[in-house]
Amino acid sequence: MSSASAAIPQPGRTRAFLRLVMIEHSVFALPFAYIAALTAMFEWDRSVHWGRLLLVTVAMVGLRTFAMAANRIIDREIDARNPRTAHRELVTGAMTVRHAWTGALVALVFFLGAAALLNPLCLALAPIAVIPMVVYPYGKRFTNFPQAILGLAQSMGPVGGWLAISGEWSWDAVILGLAVGIWIGGFDLIYACQDVETDRRIGVMSVPARFGIPAAIWGARVCHTIVTALFVWYALATGAGFFFWLGLVIVAGAFVYEHSIVRPHDLSRVNRAFFSVNGFIGIALFVCALLDLLVRGLAL
């Protein structure tokens, strides 16, 4: 192969990178950034600004892609020692560390570029958003509560979505951000239950590894109860209408279902709870929030 052809990104490498960062999992955080952005547009002039919404999308996907790539790179040695994660691309050799860092830095450039195009405040705060994304994978090395760092990282999505439109701080967005952060931190508590024995053996720190699976699942239940209360608070703060409240009923039902299928001595349906139910929660609430804003006068 010539040096010129070697410099051209190979399709296989692109597919491997997309698998590495699990690009489809953007469905967890992106809908809530949209809810915040669209609500800010509604309060601003009741019109959807598609260019800004596109930049929000680029910024969110770019930052999440960078975060996932950095996570996989930093954790590759831990992943190699865990049978559940030993198939990941950096462990098997399907993706090299150099190419993973290249993809991560490209994603970071897209994030910073979108932030710069949105407004000066977004650009100024962009580096702050990056910090917890890099700290999180190290969290399991020094604290039993790495999910708290993950929650902090994820809470920035709605706050950033609102700032992208208004250019001003909003406590309403903070309420939504806290809800999203605690929601994701809560279901990551459930997900981490799969690795208790391996984590204890290799020294990875987590709530399930330190306090046990029952404590982690009860912690997730408490988290999701708090999340429901925060969603209610957000609905009241933003004057939400019928469809948003309907969405909250659906979300509450999904939480009940999620916790009914995962029990301390039966983790066989963790993947259904993690991927299917939580993906459904984000999409369902976004659809209901969008319908609510349209009914209240948001113009497409």
Secondary structure, DSSP 8 states (H G I E B T S, - for coil): --HHHHHS--HHHHHHHHHHTTGGGGGTTHHHHHHHHHHHHHHHTSB--HHHHHHHHHHHHHHHHHHHHHHHHHTHHHHHT-TTTTTSHHHHTSS-HHHHHHHHHHHHHHHHHHHHHH-HHHHHHHHHHHHHHHHHHHHTTT-S-HHHHHHHHHHHHHHHHHHHHHSS--HHHHHHHHHHHHHHHHHHHHHHGGGHHHHHHHT---HHHHH-HHHHHHHHHHHHHHHHHHHHHHHHHTT--HHHHHHHHHHHHHHHHHHHH-BTTB-TTHHIIIIIIHHHHHHHHHHHHHHHHHHTT-B-
